[in-house]
Structures are given as C-alpha cells and as structure tokens.
Amino acid sequence: MTVGTRVRVKSSIMVYHHPQHRNQPLDIKGMEGEIIAVLETWQGRVISPNFPYQVRFAPKFLAHLQPDELDVIEN
C-alpha cells in the first residue's frame, strides 16, 4: 500500500477523536479513506512505528492504522 491508495477498515476499531463524536467511542469498521502517509523515516532515520499508515477519512478526521486492519479498495 502506498500514498493515495483507497482503503477500507476491516476490523473493529474504537476511536475517541472523531470530530463529530468527540470523547465518545466510535467504531470505524467499514469506513473508507485514503492513505496520506506511510511512516518509515523520521529526521532521516529509519523507524518501525506500530501504526505506520496515516489514513484520511474526512477533511478533519485522520487515523494511524496497522496494515492488517485495512483492505485495499479496487477502482
């Protein structure tokens, strides 16, 4: 998966930072978004983050996810 890939969340994940549901649990299973960053380096050093994919679901809603939590959407 690379930047620009459309993805769908395949596992049940509870988040508390959705703008419309602030501080309330929201399950994002089934939501679709676009990968906007793959975190591999920081300040020129190779890193191994736990949640390397940054996905934008809405203009003000981003989430960092693991590769096994996402399915690629075919165009």
Rosetta constraint file for C-alpha pairs under 8 A:
AtomPair CA 1 CA 5 HARMONIC 6.34 0.50
AtomPair CA 1 CA 72 HARMONIC 7.74 0.50
AtomPair CA 2 CA 35 HARMONIC 6.96 0.50
AtomPair CA 2 CA 37 HARMONIC 7.82 0.50
AtomPair CA 2 CA 38 HARMONIC 6.92 0.50
AtomPair CA 3 CA 34 HARMONIC 7.70 0.50
AtomPair CA 3 CA 35 HARMONIC 5.10 0.50
AtomPair CA 3 CA 36 HARMONIC 5.20 0.50
AtomPair CA 3 CA 37 HARMONIC 5.65 0.50
AtomPair CA 3 CA 38 HARMONIC 6.73 0.50
AtomPair CA 4 CA 34 HARMONIC 5.80 0.50
AtomPair CA 4 CA 35 HARMONIC 5.35 0.50
AtomPair CA 4 CA 36 HARMONIC 6.15 0.50
AtomPair CA 5 CA 34 HARMONIC 5.65 0.50
AtomPair CA 5 CA 35 HARMONIC 5.56 0.50
AtomPair CA 5 CA 72 HARMONIC 7.11 0.50
AtomPair CA 5 CA 73 HARMONIC 7.85 0.50
AtomPair CA 6 CA 32 HARMONIC 7.18 0.50
AtomPair CA 6 CA 33 HARMONIC 5.77 0.50
AtomPair CA 6 CA 34 HARMONIC 4.52 0.50
AtomPair CA 6 CA 35 HARMONIC 6.59 0.50
AtomPair CA 6 CA 72 HARMONIC 6.10 0.50
AtomPair CA 6 CA 73 HARMONIC 5.47 0.50
AtomPair CA 6 CA 74 HARMONIC 7.78 0.50
AtomPair CA 7 CA 32 HARMONIC 5.68 0.50
AtomPair CA 7 CA 33 HARMONIC 5.54 0.50
AtomPair CA 7 CA 34 HARMONIC 5.94 0.50
AtomPair CA 7 CA 35 HARMONIC 7.23 0.50
AtomPair CA 7 CA 70 HARMONIC 6.14 0.50
AtomPair CA 7 CA 71 HARMONIC 5.43 0.50
AtomPair CA 7 CA 72 HARMONIC 4.49 0.50
AtomPair CA 7 CA 73 HARMONIC 5.21 0.50
AtomPair CA 8 CA 29 HARMONIC 7.89 0.50
AtomPair CA 8 CA 30 HARMONIC 5.81 0.50
AtomPair CA 8 CA 31 HARMONIC 5.61 0.50
AtomPair CA 8 CA 32 HARMONIC 4.36 0.50
AtomPair CA 8 CA 33 HARMONIC 6.46 0.50
AtomPair CA 8 CA 70 HARMONIC 5.63 0.50
AtomPair CA 8 CA 71 HARMONIC 5.17 0.50
AtomPair CA 8 CA 72 HARMONIC 6.43 0.50
AtomPair CA 8 CA 73 HARMONIC 6.60 0.50
AtomPair CA 9 CA 28 HARMONIC 6.83 0.50
AtomPair CA 9 CA 29 HARMONIC 5.12 0.50
AtomPair CA 9 CA 30 HARMONIC 5.09 0.50
AtomPair CA 9 CA 31 HARMONIC 5.68 0.50
AtomPair CA 9 CA 32 HARMONIC 6.62 0.50
AtomPair CA 9 CA 69 HARMONIC 5.84 0.50
AtomPair CA 9 CA 70 HARMONIC 4.72 0.50
AtomPair CA 9 CA 71 HARMONIC 6.34 0.50
AtomPair CA 10 CA 29 HARMONIC 5.78 0.50
AtomPair CA 10 CA 30 HARMONIC 6.03 0.50
AtomPair CA 10 CA 69 HARMONIC 5.60 0.50
AtomPair CA 10 CA 70 HARMONIC 5.49 0.50
AtomPair CA 10 CA 71 HARMONIC 6.18 0.50
AtomPair CA 11 CA 29 HARMONIC 5.57 0.50
AtomPair CA 11 CA 30 HARMONIC 7.88 0.50
AtomPair CA 11 CA 69 HARMONIC 5.53 0.50
AtomPair CA 11 CA 70 HARMONIC 7.61 0.50
AtomPair CA 12 CA 27 HARMONIC 6.17 0.50
AtomPair CA 12 CA 28 HARMONIC 6.66 0.50
AtomPair CA 12 CA 29 HARMONIC 4.84 0.50
AtomPair CA 13 CA 26 HARMONIC 7.96 0.50
AtomPair CA 13 CA 27 HARMONIC 5.35 0.50
AtomPair CA 13 CA 28 HARMONIC 5.73 0.50
AtomPair CA 13 CA 29 HARMONIC 6.19 0.50
AtomPair CA 14 CA 25 HARMONIC 5.84 0.50
AtomPair CA 14 CA 26 HARMONIC 5.29 0.50
AtomPair CA 14 CA 27 HARMONIC 4.50 0.50
AtomPair CA 14 CA 28 HARMONIC 6.51 0.50
AtomPair CA 15 CA 24 HARMONIC 7.98 0.50
AtomPair CA 15 CA 25 HARMONIC 5.68 0.50
AtomPair CA 15 CA 26 HARMONIC 5.35 0.50
AtomPair CA 15 CA 27 HARMONIC 6.49 0.50
AtomPair CA 15 CA 28 HARMONIC 7.27 0.50
AtomPair CA 16 CA 21 HARMONIC 7.19 0.50
AtomPair CA 16 CA 22 HARMONIC 6.10 0.50
AtomPair CA 16 CA 23 HARMONIC 4.98 0.50
AtomPair CA 16 CA 24 HARMONIC 5.41 0.50
AtomPair CA 16 CA 25 HARMONIC 5.07 0.50
AtomPair CA 16 CA 26 HARMONIC 6.37 0.50
AtomPair CA 17 CA 21 HARMONIC 7.14 0.50
AtomPair CA 17 CA 22 HARMONIC 5.43 0.50
AtomPair CA 17 CA 23 HARMONIC 6.34 0.50
AtomPair CA 17 CA 24 HARMONIC 7.92 0.50
AtomPair CA 17 CA 61 HARMONIC 7.87 0.50
AtomPair CA 18 CA 22 HARMONIC 5.58 0.50
AtomPair CA 18 CA 26 HARMONIC 7.49 0.50
AtomPair CA 18 CA 61 HARMONIC 6.00 0.50
AtomPair CA 19 CA 60 HARMONIC 6.90 0.50
AtomPair CA 19 CA 61 HARMONIC 6.70 0.50
AtomPair CA 21 CA 25 HARMONIC 7.37 0.50
AtomPair CA 21 CA 26 HARMONIC 7.03 0.50
AtomPair CA 31 CA 57 HARMONIC 7.28 0.50
AtomPair CA 32 CA 57 HARMONIC 6.24 0.50
AtomPair CA 33 CA 55 HARMONIC 6.15 0.50
AtomPair CA 33 CA 56 HARMONIC 5.42 0.50
AtomPair CA 33 CA 57 HARMONIC 4.28 0.50
AtomPair CA 33 CA 58 HARMONIC 7.48 0.50
AtomPair CA 34 CA 55 HARMONIC 5.44 0.50
AtomPair CA 34 CA 56 HARMONIC 5.42 0.50
AtomPair CA 34 CA 57 HARMONIC 6.69 0.50
AtomPair CA 35 CA 53 HARMONIC 6.58 0.50
AtomPair CA 35 CA 54 HARMONIC 5.81 0.50
AtomPair CA 35 CA 55 HARMONIC 4.39 0.50
AtomPair CA 35 CA 56 HARMONIC 6.38 0.50
AtomPair CA 36 CA 53 HARMONIC 7.84 0.50
AtomPair CA 36 CA 54 HARMONIC 5.80 0.50
AtomPair CA 36 CA 55 HARMONIC 5.71 0.50
AtomPair CA 36 CA 56 HARMONIC 6.49 0.50
AtomPair CA 37 CA 53 HARMONIC 6.11 0.50
AtomPair CA 37 CA 54 HARMONIC 5.12 0.50
AtomPair CA 37 CA 55 HARMONIC 7.26 0.50
AtomPair CA 38 CA 52 HARMONIC 5.61 0.50
AtomPair CA 38 CA 53 HARMONIC 4.90 0.50
AtomPair CA 38 CA 54 HARMONIC 6.35 0.50
AtomPair CA 39 CA 47 HARMONIC 7.74 0.50
AtomPair CA 39 CA 49 HARMONIC 7.07 0.50
AtomPair CA 39 CA 52 HARMONIC 4.92 0.50
AtomPair CA 39 CA 53 HARMONIC 6.50 0.50
AtomPair CA 39 CA 54 HARMONIC 7.67 0.50
AtomPair CA 40 CA 46 HARMONIC 5.90 0.50
AtomPair CA 40 CA 47 HARMONIC 5.46 0.50
AtomPair CA 40 CA 48 HARMONIC 6.57 0.50
AtomPair CA 40 CA 49 HARMONIC 7.53 0.50
AtomPair CA 40 CA 52 HARMONIC 7.19 0.50
AtomPair CA 41 CA 45 HARMONIC 5.23 0.50
AtomPair CA 41 CA 46 HARMONIC 4.43 0.50
AtomPair CA 41 CA 47 HARMONIC 5.27 0.50
AtomPair CA 42 CA 46 HARMONIC 6.58 0.50
AtomPair CA 42 CA 47 HARMONIC 6.64 0.50
AtomPair CA 48 CA 52 HARMONIC 7.66 0.50
AtomPair CA 50 CA 66 HARMONIC 6.90 0.50
AtomPair CA 51 CA 64 HARMONIC 5.35 0.50
AtomPair CA 51 CA 65 HARMONIC 4.69 0.50
AtomPair CA 51 CA 66 HARMONIC 4.69 0.50
AtomPair CA 51 CA 67 HARMONIC 7.91 0.50
AtomPair CA 52 CA 64 HARMONIC 6.55 0.50
AtomPair CA 52 CA 65 HARMONIC 6.39 0.50
AtomPair CA 52 CA 66 HARMONIC 6.16 0.50
AtomPair CA 52 CA 67 HARMONIC 7.72 0.50
AtomPair CA 53 CA 64 HARMONIC 5.41 0.50
AtomPair CA 53 CA 65 HARMONIC 5.21 0.50
AtomPair CA 53 CA 66 HARMONIC 6.28 0.50
AtomPair CA 53 CA 67 HARMONIC 7.10 0.50
AtomPair CA 54 CA 62 HARMONIC 6.78 0.50
AtomPair CA 54 CA 63 HARMONIC 5.71 0.50
AtomPair CA 54 CA 64 HARMONIC 4.45 0.50
AtomPair CA 54 CA 65 HARMONIC 6.46 0.50
AtomPair CA 55 CA 62 HARMONIC 5.56 0.50
AtomPair CA 55 CA 63 HARMONIC 5.38 0.50
AtomPair CA 55 CA 64 HARMONIC 6.24 0.50
AtomPair CA 55 CA 65 HARMONIC 7.33 0.50
AtomPair CA 56 CA 60 HARMONIC 7.98 0.50
AtomPair CA 56 CA 61 HARMONIC 6.06 0.50
AtomPair CA 56 CA 62 HARMONIC 4.52 0.50
AtomPair CA 56 CA 63 HARMONIC 6.70 0.50
AtomPair CA 57 CA 61 HARMONIC 5.69 0.50
AtomPair CA 57 CA 62 HARMONIC 6.09 0.50
AtomPair CA 57 CA 63 HARMONIC 7.91 0.50
AtomPair CA 58 CA 62 HARMONIC 7.24 0.50
AtomPair CA 65 CA 69 HARMONIC 6.64 0.50
AtomPair CA 65 CA 70 HARMONIC 7.72 0.50
AtomPair CA 66 CA 70 HARMONIC 7.24 0.50
